[in-house]
Amino acid sequence: MSRRPALNMIRSAFWPTVAVAVIVYFAGAAIVGQNGLFSLAGYRHQRAEHLVTLQSLQAERARLAHHADLLDPRHVDPDFAEEMVRKQTGQIRPDEVILPAN
């Protein structure tokens, strides 16, 4: 007969124990998990790196847009066109210096 109260106590404690275990699991994941609070510093570092990359890509894009404007079919910049042709045909000597006209 002494087993009956112990079994009832175990049964009554089962679901609250499961609920506490689930809460502890999700709380731990929120703090230490892949997207938790501890990974926030890593995200800030990645964001800073990506901003530097973005700025360099924007500068490259602006440079290419400028070159595209210089090669506009309605009005081609003669100096830039000559520079491009000489580079493509290999007419630039190694000791020659080309100054960009920006």
N, CA, C and O atoms as a MOPAC input file, in Angstrom:
PM7 MOZYME 1SCF
protein

 N      0.78700 1    -1.18800 1     0.00000 1
 C      0.00000 1     0.00000 1     0.00000 1
 C      0.83900 1     1.26600 1     0.00000 1
 O      0.34400 1     2.32800 1    -0.38000 1
 N      2.07100 1     1.18200 1     0.40900 1
 C      2.89800 1     2.36800 1     0.47100 1
 C      3.34900 1     2.81500 1    -0.92600 1
 O      3.82600 1     3.93600 1    -1.09900 1
 N      3.19900 1     1.96100 1    -1.88600 1
 C      3.59400 1     2.31800 1    -3.24800 1
 C      2.57200 1     3.24900 1    -3.88900 1
 O      2.92400 1     4.00700 1    -4.79300 1
 N      1.35500 1     3.21500 1    -3.46000 1
 C      0.28700 1     4.00800 1    -4.06600 1
 C      0.50800 1     5.51200 1    -3.93600 1
 O      0.35600 1     6.20900 1    -4.93900 1
 N      0.84900 1     6.05100 1    -2.79500 1
 C      1.08200 1     7.50000 1    -2.69600 1
 C      2.31200 1     7.94000 1    -3.49500 1
 O      2.32100 1     9.03100 1    -4.06500 1
 N      3.33400 1     7.10800 1    -3.53800 1
 C      4.52500 1     7.46800 1    -4.30800 1
 C      4.21500 1     7.50100 1    -5.79300 1
 O      4.68600 1     8.38900 1    -6.50300 1
 N      3.43200 1     6.55000 1    -6.26900 1
 C      3.04600 1     6.51900 1    -7.67900 1
 C      2.15800 1     7.70600 1    -8.02000 1
 O      2.30400 1     8.29000 1    -9.09300 1
 N      1.25900 1     8.06800 1    -7.14900 1
 C      0.40500 1     9.23700 1    -7.37700 1
 C      1.23500 1    10.52000 1    -7.41300 1
 O      0.96400 1    11.42000 1    -8.20800 1
 N      2.24600 1    10.59700 1    -6.54800 1
 C      3.08900 1    11.78400 1    -6.52700 1
 C      3.90000 1    11.89900 1    -7.82700 1
 O      4.07100 1    12.99900 1    -8.35300 1
 N      4.39300 1    10.78100 1    -8.33700 1
 C      5.14800 1    10.77400 1    -9.59000 1
 C      4.24000 1    11.18200 1   -10.74300 1
 O      4.63600 1    11.98100 1   -11.59100 1
 N      3.03700 1    10.64500 1   -10.78100 1
 C      2.09000 1    10.99600 1   -11.84000 1
 C      1.71300 1    12.46900 1   -11.79100 1
 O      1.60300 1    13.11600 1   -12.83300 1
 N      1.51900 1    12.99700 1   -10.61000 1
 C      1.12600 1    14.39700 1   -10.50900 1
 C      2.28100 1    15.34600 1   -10.83300 1
 O      2.04300 1    16.49800 1   -11.19700 1
 N      3.51100 1    14.88700 1   -10.71000 1
 C      4.67400 1    15.73600 1   -10.98300 1
 C      5.18700 1    15.58700 1   -12.42100 1
 O      6.07000 1    16.34000 1   -12.83200 1
 N      4.66000 1    14.64700 1   -13.18100 1
 C      5.18800 1    14.37500 1   -14.52700 1
 C      5.01000 1    15.57000 1   -15.46100 1
 O      5.99600 1    16.04900 1   -16.02000 1
 N      3.79700 1    16.06100 1   -15.64600 1
 C      3.54600 1    17.14300 1   -16.60300 1
 C      4.18900 1    18.47200 1   -16.19100 1
 O      4.71900 1    19.16800 1   -17.05800 1
 N      4.16600 1    18.85200 1   -14.92400 1
 C      4.91100 1    20.06000 1   -14.56000 1
 C      6.41500 1    19.92200 1   -14.81600 1
 O      7.06800 1    20.89700 1   -15.18900 1
 N      6.96400 1    18.73100 1   -14.61900 1
 C      8.37800 1    18.50000 1   -14.89000 1
 C      8.67400 1    18.63200 1   -16.38100 1
 O      9.68400 1    19.22100 1   -16.76600 1
 N      7.79900 1    18.08700 1   -17.21500 1
 C      7.95200 1    18.21400 1   -18.66700 1
 C      7.86600 1    19.68500 1   -19.07300 1
 O      8.64900 1    20.14600 1   -19.90400 1
 N      6.92700 1    20.41600 1   -18.49500 1
 C      6.77600 1    21.84000 1   -18.82800 1
 C      8.02000 1    22.62800 1   -18.43100 1
 O      8.48200 1    23.46800 1   -19.20300 1
 N      8.56200 1    22.37900 1   -17.26200 1
 C      9.77400 1    23.07600 1   -16.82100 1
 C     10.94900 1    22.71700 1   -17.73600 1
 O     11.75400 1    23.58400 1   -18.07600 1
 N     11.05100 1    21.46100 1   -18.13000 1
 C     12.14300 1    21.04400 1   -19.01900 1
 C     12.03900 1    21.75500 1   -20.36500 1
 O     13.05800 1    22.17900 1   -20.91000 1
 N     10.84800 1    21.89200 1   -20.90700 1
 C     10.65300 1    22.58300 1   -22.18800 1
 C     11.01500 1    24.06500 1   -22.04700 1
 O     11.66900 1    24.63300 1   -22.92100 1
 N     10.59000 1    24.68500 1   -20.94900 1
 C     10.90300 1    26.09800 1   -20.71700 1
 C     12.41100 1    26.29800 1   -20.58700 1
 O     12.96000 1    27.24300 1   -21.15400 1
 N     13.07600 1    25.42800 1   -19.85500 1
 C     14.53000 1    25.52900 1   -19.68900 1
 C     15.23700 1    25.34400 1   -21.02400 1
 O     16.21500 1    26.03500 1   -21.31000 1
 N     14.75200 1    24.41700 1   -21.84100 1
 C     15.36300 1    24.18400 1   -23.15900 1
 C     15.27100 1    25.44200 1   -24.02800 1
 O     16.27000 1    25.87400 1   -24.60300 1
 N     14.08200 1    26.02400 1   -24.12400 1
 C     13.92000 1    27.19700 1   -24.98200 1
 C     14.62400 1    28.42300 1   -24.41400 1
 O     15.12600 1    29.24700 1   -25.17900 1
 N     14.67300 1    28.56100 1   -23.10900 1
 C     15.41100 1    29.67000 1   -22.50400 1
 C     16.90300 1    29.52900 1   -22.78900 1
 O     17.57200 1    30.51500 1   -23.09900 1
 N     17.42100 1    28.32000 1   -22.68600 1
 C     18.83200 1    28.08200 1   -23.00800 1
 C     19.13000 1    28.35700 1   -24.47400 1
 O     20.16600 1    28.93200 1   -24.80500 1
 N     18.22400 1    27.94600 1   -25.35100 1
 C     18.41900 1    28.20900 1   -26.78200 1
 C     18.36600 1    29.70200 1   -27.07900 1
 O     19.07900 1    30.18300 1   -27.95900 1
 N     17.53200 1    30.43900 1   -26.35700 1
 C     17.43800 1    31.88400 1   -26.57300 1
 C     18.69100 1    32.60800 1   -26.11200 1
 O     19.00300 1    33.68600 1   -26.61700 1
 N     19.40200 1    32.04000 1   -25.17400 1
 C     20.60300 1    32.69800 1   -24.65600 1
 C     21.86400 1    32.19700 1   -25.35700 1
 O     22.70400 1    33.00000 1   -25.76400 1
 N     22.00400 1    30.88200 1   -25.50100 1
 C     23.24700 1    30.30500 1   -25.99200 1
 C     23.13400 1    29.76200 1   -27.41300 1
 O     24.15300 1    29.43200 1   -28.02000 1
 N     21.95100 1    29.66300 1   -27.94600 1
 C     21.74100 1    29.03200 1   -29.24000 1
 C     22.36700 1    29.77600 1   -30.40300 1
 O     23.00400 1    30.81600 1   -30.22900 1
 N     22.17600 1    29.22900 1   -31.58600 1
 C     22.76000 1    29.78400 1   -32.80100 1
 C     22.30000 1    31.22400 1   -33.03500 1
 O     23.08400 1    32.04500 1   -33.51200 1
 N     21.07200 1    31.54100 1   -32.71600 1
 C     20.55600 1    32.89900 1   -32.86300 1
 C     20.31000 1    33.55800 1   -31.51400 1
 O     19.48700 1    34.46800 1   -31.41200 1
 N     21.00200 1    33.11800 1   -30.49400 1
 C     20.78700 1    33.62000 1   -29.13900 1
 C     21.50500 1    34.92000 1   -28.85000 1
 O     22.11400 1    35.53200 1   -29.72700 1
 N     21.41800 1    35.32100 1   -27.59900 1
 C     22.01100 1    36.58700 1   -27.17900 1
 C     23.53100 1    36.59700 1   -27.29900 1
 O     24.12200 1    37.63300 1   -27.60400 1
 N     24.16600 1    35.45700 1   -27.06200 1
 C     25.62500 1    35.41000 1   -27.13600 1
 C     26.14100 1    35.55200 1   -28.56100 1
 O     27.29100 1    35.94600 1   -28.75500 1
 N     25.32700 1    35.24500 1   -29.55800 1
 C     25.76100 1    35.38200 1   -30.94500 1
 C     25.51300 1    36.78100 1   -31.49100 1
 O     25.84500 1    37.05100 1   -32.64600 1
 N     24.94400 1    37.66800 1   -30.70500 1
 C     24.66100 1    39.03100 1   -31.14700 1
 C     25.93900 1    39.78500 1   -31.49100 1
 O     25.95900 1    40.53200 1   -32.46900 1
 N     26.98800 1    39.61400 1   -30.72500 1
 C     28.26500 1    40.27800 1   -31.01000 1
 C     28.83300 1    39.80500 1   -32.34400 1
 O     29.39200 1    40.59400 1   -33.10500 1
 N     28.68600 1    38.52300 1   -32.61800 1
 C     29.14500 1    37.99300 1   -33.90800 1
 C     28.37800 1    38.60600 1   -35.06600 1
 O     28.95800 1    38.89200 1   -36.11400 1
 N     27.08500 1    38.80900 1   -34.88700 1
 C     26.27900 1    39.43500 1   -35.92700 1
 C     26.70600 1    40.88000 1   -36.15500 1
 O     26.73500 1    41.34800 1   -37.29300 1
 N     27.03500 1    41.58200 1   -35.08400 1
 C     27.49800 1    42.96800 1   -35.23000 1
 C     28.81700 1    43.01500 1   -35.98900 1
 O     29.02000 1    43.89500 1   -36.82600 1
 N     29.70900 1    42.08100 1   -35.70600 1
 C     30.99400 1    42.02200 1   -36.41000 1
 C     30.77300 1    41.71300 1   -37.89600 1
 O     31.38600 1    42.34300 1   -38.75800 1
 N     29.90800 1    40.75500 1   -38.19400 1
 C     29.60200 1    40.42000 1   -39.58500 1
 C     28.98100 1    41.60600 1   -40.30600 1
 O     29.28100 1    41.85600 1   -41.47400 1
 N     28.12300 1    42.33200 1   -39.61500 1
 C     27.47500 1    43.49900 1   -40.21600 1
 C     28.51700 1    44.54700 1   -40.57600 1
 O     28.44400 1    45.14600 1   -41.64800 1
 N     29.48800 1    44.77800 1   -39.69500 1
 C     30.54500 1    45.75000 1   -39.98100 1
 C     31.36800 1    45.31400 1   -41.19500 1
 O     31.70900 1    46.13800 1   -42.04300 1
 N     31.68400 1    44.02900 1   -41.27700 1
 C     32.42500 1    43.52100 1   -42.43900 1
 C     31.62600 1    43.69400 1   -43.71400 1
 O     32.17000 1    44.09500 1   -44.74300 1
 N     30.33700 1    43.39200 1   -43.65100 1
 C     29.49300 1    43.51900 1   -44.83500 1
 C     29.33400 1    44.97400 1   -45.26100 1
 O     29.23000 1    45.25600 1   -46.45500 1
 N     29.31500 1    45.89500 1   -44.31600 1
 C     29.23100 1    47.31200 1   -44.66800 1
 C     30.48600 1    47.77600 1   -45.39200 1
 O     30.40300 1    48.57000 1   -46.32900 1
 N     31.65800 1    47.28400 1   -44.96300 1
 C     32.89900 1    47.62300 1   -45.65700 1
 C     32.87500 1    47.07000 1   -47.07800 1
 O     33.25700 1    47.75800 1   -48.02400 1
 N     32.42800 1    45.83200 1   -47.22300 1
 C     32.31700 1    45.22400 1   -48.54800 1
 C     31.32700 1    46.00000 1   -49.41400 1
 O     31.58200 1    46.23000 1   -50.59600 1
 N     30.21300 1    46.39900 1   -48.83500 1
 C     29.20400 1    47.16400 1   -49.56700 1
 C     29.77000 1    48.48500 1   -50.05700 1
 O     29.52500 1    48.87800 1   -51.19700 1
 N     30.52200 1    49.17300 1   -49.21200 1
 C     31.10000 1    50.44900 1   -49.61700 1
 C     32.09200 1    50.27900 1   -50.76900 1
 O     32.11900 1    51.09100 1   -51.69400 1
 N     32.90200 1    49.22500 1   -50.71100 1
 C     33.85200 1    49.00000 1   -51.80700 1
 C     33.12500 1    48.63600 1   -53.09800 1
 O     33.53200 1    49.05500 1   -54.18100 1
 N     32.05000 1    47.85500 1   -52.98600 1
 C     31.27700 1    47.50700 1   -54.18200 1
 C     30.54800 1    48.71600 1   -54.75200 1
 O     30.41600 1    48.84000 1   -55.96900 1
 N     30.07200 1    49.60700 1   -53.88600 1
 C     29.42800 1    50.82200 1   -54.37500 1
 C     30.42900 1    51.72000 1   -55.08100 1
 O     30.09800 1    52.33700 1   -56.09400 1
 N     31.65200 1    51.80300 1   -54.56000 1
 C     32.69500 1    52.59500 1   -55.22500 1
 C     33.03400 1    51.99200 1   -56.58500 1
 O     33.20400 1    52.72100 1   -57.56300 1
 N     33.13300 1    50.67400 1   -56.65100 1
 C     33.40700 1    49.99500 1   -57.92400 1
 C     32.26600 1    50.22800 1   -58.91000 1
 O     32.50200 1    50.46200 1   -60.09500 1
 N     31.04500 1    50.16500 1   -58.42300 1
 C     29.87600 1    50.40200 1   -59.27800 1
 C     29.88300 1    51.83200 1   -59.81500 1
 O     29.57800 1    52.05300 1   -60.98700 1
 N     30.22800 1    52.80300 1   -58.96900 1
 C     30.29300 1    54.19500 1   -59.41100 1
 C     31.37900 1    54.37600 1   -60.46900 1
 O     31.19400 1    55.11500 1   -61.43600 1
 N     32.52200 1    53.69300 1   -60.28200 1
 C     33.59500 1    53.76700 1   -61.27500 1
 C     33.14800 1    53.19400 1   -62.60800 1
 O     33.40800 1    53.77500 1   -63.66200 1
 N     32.47200 1    52.04700 1   -62.56000 1
 C     31.99900 1    51.42500 1   -63.80000 1
 C     30.90000 1    52.25900 1   -64.46300 1
 O     30.83200 1    52.33000 1   -65.69000 1
 N     30.04400 1    52.88800 1   -63.66200 1
 C     29.01500 1    53.76100 1   -64.23000 1
 C     29.65600 1    54.96600 1   -64.91600 1
 O     29.18800 1    55.41400 1   -65.96200 1
 N     30.73400 1    55.48700 1   -64.31700 1
 C     31.45100 1    56.60500 1   -64.93200 1
 C     32.06500 1    56.18100 1   -66.26300 1
 O     31.99500 1    56.92000 1   -67.24500 1
 N     32.66200 1    55.00100 1   -66.29500 1
 C     33.23800 1    54.50200 1   -67.55300 1
 C     32.15400 1    54.26500 1   -68.59000 1
 O     32.36700 1    54.51600 1   -69.77600 1
 N     30.99800 1    53.78800 1   -68.16000 1
 C     29.89700 1    53.58800 1   -69.10200 1
 C     29.42400 1    54.92500 1   -69.66400 1
 O     29.07700 1    55.02100 1   -70.84100 1
 N     29.41200 1    55.94700 1   -68.82600 1
 C     29.03800 1    57.27800 1   -69.31400 1
 C     30.06300 1    57.80900 1   -70.31600 1
 O     29.69900 1    58.47200 1   -71.28700 1
 N     31.34200 1    57.51800 1   -70.08200 1
 C     32.37400 1    57.95800 1   -71.01500 1
 C     32.27500 1    57.24300 1   -72.36100 1
 O     32.71900 1    57.77500 1   -73.37800 1
 N     31.70300 1    56.05900 1   -72.37200 1
 C     31.54600 1    55.29000 1   -73.61600 1
 C     30.13400 1    55.38400 1   -74.18700 1
 O     29.72700 1    54.52900 1   -74.97300 1
 N     29.39800 1    56.39800 1   -73.80300 1
 C     28.03800 1    56.60600 1   -74.30700 1
 C     28.08200 1    56.73800 1   -75.83500 1
 O     28.85800 1    57.54100 1   -76.35400 1
 N     27.27000 1    55.96800 1   -76.56000 1
 C     27.31800 1    55.99900 1   -78.02900 1
 C     27.00900 1    57.37800 1   -78.62900 1
 O     27.45600 1    57.67300 1   -79.73700 1
 N     26.27000 1    58.20700 1   -77.93400 1
 C     25.94200 1    59.53000 1   -78.47000 1
 C     27.13300 1    60.47500 1   -78.39400 1
 O     27.28600 1    61.35700 1   -79.23800 1
 N     27.98200 1    60.29000 1   -77.37400 1
 C     29.16400 1    61.14900 1   -77.23200 1
 C     30.24300 1    60.36700 1   -76.48600 1
 O     30.25700 1    60.33000 1   -75.25600 1
 N     31.13000 1    59.75500 1   -77.23000 1
 C     32.21500 1    58.97800 1   -76.64200 1
 C     33.35800 1    59.93200 1   -76.29900 1
 O     33.72700 1    60.78500 1   -77.10600 1
 N     33.91400 1    59.78200 1   -75.10000 1
 C     35.07500 1    60.57300 1   -74.69800 1
 C     36.27500 1    60.07500 1   -75.49700 1
 O     36.65800 1    58.91300 1   -75.36400 1
 N     36.88000 1    60.93600 1   -76.32900 1
 C     37.95800 1    60.46100 1   -77.20600 1
 C     39.18800 1    59.96700 1   -76.44800 1
 O     39.82200 1    59.00500 1   -76.88100 1
 N     39.53900 1    60.59600 1   -75.33300 1
 C     40.71300 1    60.14300 1   -74.57900 1
 C     40.49000 1    58.76300 1   -73.97700 1
 O     41.37600 1    57.90900 1   -74.02300 1
 N     39.31800 1    58.54800 1   -73.41800 1
 C     39.02300 1    57.24100 1   -72.81000 1
 C     38.93700 1    56.16500 1   -73.88400 1
 O     39.42500 1    55.05200 1   -73.69000 1
 N     38.32100 1    56.49100 1   -75.01000 1
 C     38.22200 1    55.51800 1   -76.10100 1
 C     39.61100 1    55.14200 1   -76.61400 1
 O     39.87900 1    53.96900 1   -76.87400 1
 N     40.49900 1    56.13700 1   -76.76000 1
 C     41.85800 1    55.84700 1   -77.21600 1
 C     42.58500 1    54.96500 1   -76.21500 1
 O     43.29100 1    54.03200 1   -76.59900 1
 N     42.41400 1    55.25800 1   -74.93200 1
 C     43.04600 1    54.45200 1   -73.89300 1
 C     42.55800 1    53.00400 1   -73.95300 1
 O     43.35800 1    52.07300 1   -73.86400 1
 N     41.26300 1    52.81900 1   -74.10100 1
 C     40.69400 1    51.45300 1   -74.17700 1
 C     41.22100 1    50.71200 1   -75.40100 1
 O     41.58900 1    49.54100 1   -75.30400 1
 N     41.26200 1    51.38400 1   -76.55400 1
 C     41.73700 1    50.73800 1   -77.78200 1
 C     43.20600 1    50.36400 1   -77.64600 1
 O     43.61200 1    49.27200 1   -78.04300 1
 N     43.99700 1    51.26000 1   -77.08900 1
 C     45.42300 1    50.97100 1   -76.94300 1
 C     45.65800 1    49.81600 1   -75.97000 1
 O     46.55900 1    49.00500 1   -76.18600 1
 N     44.87000 1    49.73100 1   -74.91600 1
 C     45.00700 1    48.60000 1   -73.98500 1
 C     44.62300 1    47.29200 1   -74.65700 1
 O     45.30500 1    46.28100 1   -74.49000 1
 N     43.53500 1    47.30900 1   -75.41400 1
 C     43.04800 1    46.08900 1   -76.04900 1
 C     43.98700 1    45.59900 1   -77.15400 1
 O     44.13100 1    44.39400 1   -77.36100 1
 N     44.61500 1    46.52200 1   -77.85100 1
 C     45.48600 1    46.11700 1   -78.96500 1
 C     46.94000 1    45.96300 1   -78.55400 1
 O     47.78500 1    45.62500 1   -79.38300 1
 N     47.24300 1    46.20800 1   -77.28100 1
 C     48.59900 1    46.00900 1   -76.79500 1
 C     49.56300 1    47.09400 1   -77.24200 1
 O     50.76000 1    46.83100 1   -77.36000 1
 N     49.08800 1    48.29000 1   -77.49100 1
 C     49.94500 1    49.37000 1   -77.96300 1
 C     50.48900 1    50.23000 1   -76.82900 1
 O     51.11700 1    51.25600 1   -77.08800 1
 N     50.26300 1    49.83700 1   -75.58900 1
 C     50.79300 1    50.58000 1   -74.45200 1
 C     52.11500 1    49.94700 1   -74.05200 1
 O     52.19700 1    48.74200 1   -73.81100 1
 N     53.13300 1    50.76800 1   -73.98500 1
 C     54.45300 1    50.26700 1   -73.59100 1
 C     54.50700 1    50.14600 1   -72.07200 1
 O     53.76900 1    50.84100 1   -71.37500 1
 N     55.36300 1    49.28200 1   -71.55200 1
 C     55.46200 1    49.12200 1   -70.09500 1
 C     55.92100 1    50.39700 1   -69.37600 1
 O     55.55100 1    50.61800 1   -68.22300 1
 N     56.72700 1    51.24200 1   -70.04900 1
 C     57.20800 1    52.44500 1   -69.39400 1
 C     56.26300 1    53.63600 1   -69.57200 1
 O     56.56400 1    54.73500 1   -69.10500 1
 N     55.13300 1    53.43100 1   -70.23800 1
 C     54.18800 1    54.51700 1   -70.51400 1
 C     53.24400 1    54.69000 1   -69.32400 1
 O     52.79400 1    53.71300 1   -68.72400 1
 N     52.95900 1    55.92300 1   -69.00100 1
 C     52.06600 1    56.23300 1   -67.88500 1
 C     50.80400 1    56.86900 1   -68.45000 1
 O     50.87100 1    57.82200 1   -69.22700 1
 N     49.65000 1    56.33400 1   -68.05300 1
 C     48.38200 1    56.87700 1   -68.49700 1
 C     47.74600 1    57.56600 1   -67.31000 1
 O     47.54200 1    56.94600 1   -66.26600 1
 N     47.43300 1    58.82500 1   -67.45500 1
 C     46.81400 1    59.59300 1   -66.38700 1
 C     45.31400 1    59.61700 1   -66.60200 1
 O     44.84800 1    60.02900 1   -67.66400 1
 N     44.54700 1    59.18200 1   -65.60800 1
 C     43.08900 1    59.20900 1   -65.77100 1
 C     42.58500 1    60.66200 1   -65.76200 1
 O     43.09100 1    61.50600 1   -65.02200 1
 N     41.60100 1    60.92100 1   -66.58300 1
 C     41.04900 1    62.27300 1   -66.71900 1
 C     39.73600 1    62.38100 1   -65.93700 1
 O     38.70300 1    62.73100 1   -66.50700 1
 N     39.77400 1    62.08600 1   -64.65400 1
 C     38.54900 1    62.15500 1   -63.83300 1
 C     38.33400 1    63.52600 1   -63.34400 1
 O     37.35800 1    63.78400 1   -62.63800 1

